Amino acid sequence: MTSLIDVIFLLLLFFMLSSTFSKFGEVPLLTAGQGNVARQTQDQLPPVLVRIAEGGVSLNGLPTEMDLLKDETLRLNAAEQPKVLISLAQGAQSEQLVQALYHLRKIPQAQIVVVN
């Protein structure tokens, strides 16, 4: 019985030391109901609308590629703090949202809001 307990403790120690305890990647989201609402003035550019659907991504109603999302957003909104609204259609996958957030987070000081 003692040798069985020793083997169990050795296996337990082996699995505890061989496993990795890593922190999962987090994507901070700001939804439309959170944060401070600022009124738009005349000199500010309107926000850019990114629509994520099952079939792909559109930028202000025009279909675009996911890799070109950052460049097209900067071209449409050359403000210091561009505002980007991400709208999710029925059937949109979470992987598409994460990819869009990955590309849009490369824009310095971008204000990204996810709406339904």
N, C-alpha and C positions, 0 to 999 in steps of 0.2 A: 504493500500500500504506500509506503514511503517513497519508493522509486517512481510510482505513478504520479504522485504529487510533484516530485522533482521534475519530471518530464512535462507536466502541465505548466509549471512555473517557467520552465525554459521556453516552451512554446509561446506562452503569454509574453515573456520578455522579448523574444524574437519578433513577434508581430507588432509589439508596441514600438520597438526601435526601427523596424523596417518601414513602417507607415509614415506618410508625410502629413503634417498638419499645416496646410497652407490656407491662406485667406482667399476666398473666392473674389474674383474681380467685381467691383461694384460700379454701377453706372448711376450717378446722381441725376434725378429727374425733378423738374419743376413743372407741375401741372397747372392748368389754367386757373384753378381756384386758389392757388397759393401765391405768396409774395405780394409785393406792393404793386399797385396798378398806377401807372403814370399815363397822363393824358398825352395824346399825340399833338404836337404843334405843327404849324404849317411847314417849317423848315426840315422836319424829320421825314425820312423816307418811310413808306409803308412797309410792314413786315413781309418777309418772303414766306410763301406757303409751300411746304414740302408735304406731299400727299403720298403715303406709303400704302400700296394696295397689293393684293396677291400677285398681280401681273407685273409689278415693277414700281418705279418711283417717278413721280412727276413734280416739277418745280414750277409753281405758278400756273398749273394746268398743262404744261408742256412736258412730254415724257423725256426723261434724262437717264443717264447711267449713274449708278451708285458711286463709281470712282470719280466722276466729274462734279459731284454734288458741291464740294467745297469751292471749286473754281467758279461754277455757275452762280452760286449764292453770292460770292464776292463781286461778281460782275453785275448782278442785279441790284445789290445794295452796297454801295461804296461808303456807307456811313462809318463813323468811328466805332460804334457799338451796333453792329447789324442785328436786327431782330428776326428770328426764324421761328415760325410756327410749324410744328410737325403734327399732321393729322393722320390718324390710323383708320383705314377702311376696314370693312368686314373681311375677314380672312387674312389680314396682314400677319406676318410671322414676327415673333420677337427677335429673331436673328436679323431681320431686315431693319428693325428699329435700332438694334445695337450697332449695326454697320453704319446706319445713317448718323447716329450720335457720334460714332468714332470719327467719321469724316468731318462732321460739322464742328466738333470740339477743336479741330485744328485752326479754326478761325479765331484770331485773337479777340478777346472781350465780346464774344458773341452771346446774345441773350436767346437761349433756346427754350421754348415752351412746348410741351406735349399736350395736345387737345384731343378730345374725342370726336 
